[in-house]
Amino acid sequence: MSPGNEHPHQVSCQLLLIGGGGHALVVAEAALLSDWVLCGVHDDADAPSVCNMFGLPRRGTISALLSGPAPATDGVRWHLALGNLQIRARLADRLAGDAATILHPRASVAPSARVAAGVFVGAMAVVHTAASLGPHAIINTSAVVEHECVVGANTHVAPGAVLGGNVRVGAHTLIGLGARLAPGIAVGDGCVVGAGAVVVRDVPDGTRVRGVPARPF
């Protein structure tokens, strides 16, 4: 990874999770395996799943974070551990302090890859040579980001999806479960690529595609 990126086994810092549902469970376990110290959760549920699983206190709600002033972090790092891309984008704009990058120890991230703050890379995911991941991107379980790909800010590459070499994906885009993007394809901002889709043509901003080959819907 590029200079300044954190290695998952070189951190020993308190971490606050923003979100307490299913994705937070995955993030929390990866963080614990990478020597983070979990100190709490912000979530709107009275009893978030991640609190029950890991015995964490709920320190506040997401609704309050979206409507009130950003809380003081006092040196605690935070990570967006929820899946809704629209809410994630709003939170990223409001929260102060340093966002934590979480790389599962069973992920493979090339030394030449560039990984921005707040990124999550899941178990068995692969990020290859000279790839670039924007702030708060999610590269989920077993996803593959091939050489020289660019993944935009707050974009989610879902489990099992594969981006061929030199693919460009914009910000706030969802690449669905098991989708395949052919080498050199460009997908714009705010797009949705359906589960299992095979994308062989560029996808303009704000477009939803699905199928084999992928077409707008």
PAPALO-536296 format. One line per field, with one value per residue (C-alpha): residue number from 1; residue in three letters; z, y, x. Coordinates in nm, 3 decimals. Example, Ala and Ser with C-alpha at 12.3 -4.5 7.8 and 13.67 -1.06 7.14 Angstrom:
nr <- [1 / 2]
rest <- [ALA / SER]
Z <- [0.780 / 0.714]
Y <- [-0.450 / -0.106]
X <- [1.230 / 1.367]
END
This chain:
nr <- [1 / 2 / 3 / 4 / 5 / 6 / 7 / 8 / 9 / 10 / 11 / 12 / 13 / 14 / 15 / 16 / 17 / 18 / 19 / 20 / 21 / 22 / 23 / 24 / 25 / 26 / 27 / 28 / 29 / 30 / 31 / 32 / 33 / 34 / 35 / 36 / 37 / 38 / 39 / 40 / 41 / 42 / 43 / 44 / 45 / 46 / 47 / 48 / 49 / 50 / 51 / 52 / 53 / 54 / 55 / 56 / 57 / 58 / 59 / 60 / 61 / 62 / 63 / 64 / 65 / 66 / 67 / 68 / 69 / 70 / 71 / 72 / 73 / 74 / 75 / 76 / 77 / 78 / 79 / 80 / 81 / 82 / 83 / 84 / 85 / 86 / 87 / 88 / 89 / 90 / 91 / 92 / 93 / 94 / 95 / 96 / 97 / 98 / 99 / 100 / 101 / 102 / 103 / 104 / 105 / 106 / 107 / 108 / 109 / 110 / 111 / 112 / 113 / 114 / 115 / 116 / 117 / 118 / 119 / 120 / 121 / 122 / 123 / 124 / 125 / 126 / 127 / 128 / 129 / 130 / 131 / 132 / 133 / 134 / 135 / 136 / 137 / 138 / 139 / 140 / 141 / 142 / 143 / 144 / 145 / 146 / 147 / 148 / 149 / 150 / 151 / 152 / 153 / 154 / 155 / 156 / 157 / 158 / 159 / 160 / 161 / 162 / 163 / 164 / 165 / 166 / 167 / 168 / 169 / 170 / 171 / 172 / 173 / 174 / 175 / 176 / 177 / 178 / 179 / 180 / 181 / 182 / 183 / 184 / 185 / 186 / 187 / 188 / 189 / 190 / 191 / 192 / 193 / 194 / 195 / 196 / 197 / 198 / 199 / 200 / 201 / 202 / 203 / 204 / 205 / 206 / 207 / 208 / 209 / 210 / 211 / 212 / 213 / 214 / 215 / 216 / 217]
rest <- [MET / SER / PRO / GLY / ASN / GLU / HIS / PRO / HIS / GLN / VAL / SER / CYS / GLN / LEU / LEU / LEU / ILE / GLY / GLY / GLY / GLY / HIS / ALA / LEU / VAL / VAL / ALA / GLU / ALA / ALA / LEU / LEU / SER / ASP / TRP / VAL / LEU / CYS / GLY / VAL / HIS / ASP / ASP / ALA / ASP / ALA / PRO / SER / VAL / CYS / ASN / MET / PHE / GLY / LEU / PRO / ARG / ARG / GLY / THR / ILE / SER / ALA / LEU / LEU / SER / GLY / PRO / ALA / PRO / ALA / THR / ASP / GLY / VAL / ARG / TRP / HIS / LEU / ALA / LEU / GLY / ASN / LEU / GLN / ILE / ARG / ALA / ARG / LEU / ALA / ASP / ARG / LEU / ALA / GLY / ASP / ALA / ALA / THR / ILE / LEU / HIS / PRO / ARG / ALA / SER / VAL / ALA / PRO / SER / ALA / ARG / VAL / ALA / ALA / GLY / VAL / PHE / VAL / GLY / ALA / MET / ALA / VAL / VAL / HIS / THR / ALA / ALA / SER / LEU / GLY / PRO / HIS / ALA / ILE / ILE / ASN / THR / SER / ALA / VAL / VAL / GLU / HIS / GLU / CYS / VAL / VAL / GLY / ALA / ASN / THR / HIS / VAL / ALA / PRO / GLY / ALA / VAL / LEU / GLY / GLY / ASN / VAL / ARG / VAL / GLY / ALA / HIS / THR / LEU / ILE / GLY / LEU / GLY / ALA / ARG / LEU / ALA / PRO / GLY / ILE / ALA / VAL / GLY / ASP / GLY / CYS / VAL / VAL / GLY / ALA / GLY / ALA / VAL / VAL / VAL / ARG / ASP / VAL / PRO / ASP / GLY / THR / ARG / VAL / ARG / GLY / VAL / PRO / ALA / ARG / PRO / PHE]
Z <- [0.000 / -0.050 / 0.228 / 0.518 / 0.481 / 0.796 / 0.813 / 1.008 / 1.251 / 1.320 / 1.503 / 1.866 / 1.891 / 2.011 / 1.742 / 1.738 / 1.496 / 1.321 / 1.257 / 1.446 / 1.203 / 0.977 / 0.809 / 1.150 / 1.265 / 0.978 / 1.038 / 1.414 / 1.380 / 1.121 / 1.346 / 1.648 / 1.441 / 1.341 / 1.698 / 1.720 / 2.055 / 2.005 / 2.239 / 2.131 / 1.864 / 1.729 / 1.599 / 1.603 / 1.723 / 2.096 / 2.096 / 1.791 / 1.677 / 1.716 / 2.080 / 2.156 / 1.978 / 2.114 / 2.436 / 2.317 / 2.462 / 2.245 / 2.277 / 2.064 / 1.757 / 1.388 / 1.383 / 1.634 / 1.433 / 1.124 / 1.297 / 1.563 / 1.598 / 1.539 / 1.869 / 2.009 / 1.923 / 2.186 / 1.988 / 1.915 / 1.550 / 1.376 / 1.089 / 0.888 / 0.958 / 0.784 / 0.433 / 0.322 / 0.079 / 0.109 / 0.488 / 0.474 / 0.245 / 0.480 / 0.782 / 0.609 / 0.547 / 0.910 / 1.125 / 1.259 / 1.344 / 1.175 / 0.991 / 1.044 / 0.758 / 0.838 / 0.641 / 0.734 / 0.800 / 0.540 / 0.270 / 0.009 / -0.067 / -0.302 / -0.164 / -0.461 / -0.405 / -0.271 / 0.012 / 0.142 / 0.492 / 0.606 / 0.360 / 0.455 / 0.281 / 0.382 / 0.425 / 0.111 / -0.092 / -0.332 / -0.427 / -0.697 / -0.823 / -0.855 / -0.770 / -0.591 / -0.332 / -0.246 / 0.103 / 0.278 / -0.007 / 0.082 / -0.087 / 0.060 / 0.117 / -0.172 / -0.407 / -0.658 / -0.767 / -1.042 / -1.145 / -1.193 / -1.105 / -0.944 / -0.696 / -0.598 / -0.255 / -0.061 / -0.330 / -0.229 / -0.421 / -0.283 / -0.198 / -0.492 / -0.741 / -0.982 / -1.143 / -1.438 / -1.499 / -1.545 / -1.446 / -1.323 / -1.078 / -0.957 / -0.613 / -0.420 / -0.651 / -0.565 / -0.752 / -0.661 / -0.542 / -0.793 / -1.064 / -1.330 / -1.493 / -1.807 / -1.825 / -1.907 / -1.827 / -1.668 / -1.428 / -1.318 / -0.990 / -0.812 / -1.017 / -0.923 / -1.092 / -1.011 / -0.857 / -1.110 / -1.386 / -1.653 / -1.757 / -2.100 / -2.180 / -1.988 / -1.745 / -1.723 / -1.394 / -1.204 / -1.411 / -1.280 / -1.483 / -1.450 / -1.652 / -1.888 / -2.063 / -1.830 / -1.953 / -1.788 / -1.596]
Y <- [0.000 / 0.357 / 0.540 / 0.641 / 0.354 / 0.153 / -0.215 / -0.405 / -0.545 / -0.212 / -0.042 / -0.036 / 0.234 / 0.280 / 0.250 / 0.377 / 0.206 / 0.414 / 0.154 / -0.162 / -0.403 / -0.683 / -0.494 / -0.372 / -0.734 / -0.801 / -0.478 / -0.534 / -0.882 / -0.768 / -0.478 / -0.704 / -0.941 / -0.638 / -0.524 / -0.238 / -0.180 / -0.136 / 0.126 / 0.166 / 0.203 / 0.471 / 0.316 / 0.394 / 0.046 / 0.003 / -0.317 / -0.319 / -0.661 / -0.564 / -0.465 / -0.802 / -0.996 / -0.812 / -0.657 / -0.300 / 0.002 / 0.209 / 0.562 / 0.744 / 0.730 / 0.786 / 1.021 / 1.247 / 1.244 / 1.353 / 1.630 / 1.768 / 1.877 / 1.622 / 1.460 / 1.519 / 1.222 / 1.275 / 1.069 / 0.787 / 0.680 / 0.602 / 0.385 / 0.389 / 0.039 / 0.064 / -0.021 / 0.260 / 0.464 / 0.779 / 0.788 / 0.699 / 0.998 / 1.236 / 1.105 / 1.130 / 1.500 / 1.567 / 1.366 / 1.523 / 1.346 / 1.063 / 0.785 / 0.439 / 0.209 / -0.155 / -0.432 / -0.787 / -0.986 / -1.240 / -0.974 / -0.933 / -0.573 / -0.506 / -0.287 / -0.054 / -0.009 / 0.325 / 0.294 / 0.608 / 0.677 / 0.497 / 0.206 / -0.146 / -0.451 / -0.780 / -1.134 / -1.298 / -0.979 / -0.897 / -0.549 / -0.579 / -0.377 / 0.002 / -0.009 / 0.295 / 0.291 / 0.619 / 0.733 / 0.507 / 0.254 / -0.101 / -0.396 / -0.677 / -1.047 / -1.224 / -0.926 / -0.871 / -0.530 / -0.591 / -0.394 / -0.017 / -0.005 / 0.308 / 0.274 / 0.602 / 0.739 / 0.560 / 0.294 / -0.061 / -0.355 / -0.636 / -0.992 / -1.192 / -0.905 / -0.878 / -0.563 / -0.639 / -0.447 / -0.069 / -0.047 / 0.296 / 0.315 / 0.650 / 0.761 / 0.638 / 0.340 / -0.015 / -0.307 / -0.597 / -0.950 / -1.150 / -0.882 / -0.884 / -0.571 / -0.624 / -0.470 / -0.101 / -0.038 / 0.292 / 0.309 / 0.654 / 0.815 / 0.705 / 0.389 / 0.046 / -0.268 / -0.556 / -0.884 / -1.121 / -0.861 / -0.873 / -0.520 / -0.491 / -0.129 / 0.195 / 0.295 / 0.668 / 0.852 / 0.765 / 0.455 / 0.121 / -0.186 / -0.560 / -0.880 / -1.055 / -0.844 / -0.562 / -0.320 / -0.024 / -0.088]
X <- [0.000 / 0.105 / 0.292 / 0.074 / -0.173 / -0.231 / -0.147 / -0.414 / -0.157 / 0.009 / -0.276 / -0.372 / -0.636 / -0.990 / -1.255 / -1.613 / -1.851 / -2.116 / -2.385 / -2.473 / -2.640 / -2.518 / -2.235 / -2.119 / -2.084 / -1.844 / -1.651 / -1.629 / -1.484 / -1.231 / -1.132 / -1.083 / -0.869 / -0.661 / -0.591 / -0.841 / -1.010 / -1.384 / -1.525 / -1.886 / -2.151 / -2.383 / -2.705 / -3.077 / -3.178 / -3.230 / -3.025 / -2.794 / -2.674 / -2.310 / -2.369 / -2.527 / -2.254 / -1.951 / -2.080 / -2.033 / -2.214 / -2.444 / -2.305 / -2.558 / -2.779 / -2.722 / -3.020 / -2.848 / -2.526 / -2.720 / -2.913 / -2.680 / -2.320 / -2.047 / -1.944 / -1.597 / -1.378 / -1.105 / -0.858 / -1.103 / -1.117 / -1.447 / -1.565 / -1.888 / -2.018 / -2.355 / -2.458 / -2.691 / -2.480 / -2.691 / -2.667 / -2.297 / -2.234 / -2.417 / -2.228 / -1.892 / -1.959 / -2.056 / -1.818 / -1.503 / -1.179 / -0.997 / -1.178 / -1.027 / -0.934 / -1.018 / -0.844 / -0.935 / -0.616 / -0.729 / -0.764 / -0.490 / -0.399 / -0.107 / 0.173 / 0.128 / -0.247 / -0.368 / -0.621 / -0.791 / -0.919 / -1.231 / -1.205 / -1.317 / -1.166 / -1.326 / -1.202 / -1.060 / -1.103 / -0.819 / -0.702 / -0.437 / -0.142 / -0.185 / -0.555 / -0.700 / -0.980 / -1.151 / -1.256 / -1.508 / -1.520 / -1.628 / -1.457 / -1.660 / -1.597 / -1.418 / -1.452 / -1.170 / -1.042 / -0.790 / -0.482 / -0.513 / -0.881 / -1.021 / -1.309 / -1.473 / -1.558 / -1.831 / -1.876 / -1.966 / -1.824 / -2.039 / -1.928 / -1.798 / -1.800 / -1.506 / -1.370 / -1.143 / -0.824 / -0.845 / -1.210 / -1.326 / -1.616 / -1.746 / -1.859 / -2.166 / -2.217 / -2.324 / -2.167 / -2.397 / -2.327 / -2.126 / -2.135 / -1.862 / -1.719 / -1.513 / -1.164 / -1.159 / -1.526 / -1.629 / -1.925 / -2.037 / -2.140 / -2.457 / -2.507 / -2.643 / -2.511 / -2.745 / -2.641 / -2.486 / -2.478 / -2.207 / -2.113 / -1.950 / -2.037 / -1.982 / -2.258 / -2.345 / -2.395 / -2.713 / -2.794 / -2.921 / -2.825 / -2.879 / -2.864 / -2.623 / -2.514 / -2.615 / -2.883 / -3.059 / -3.379]
END
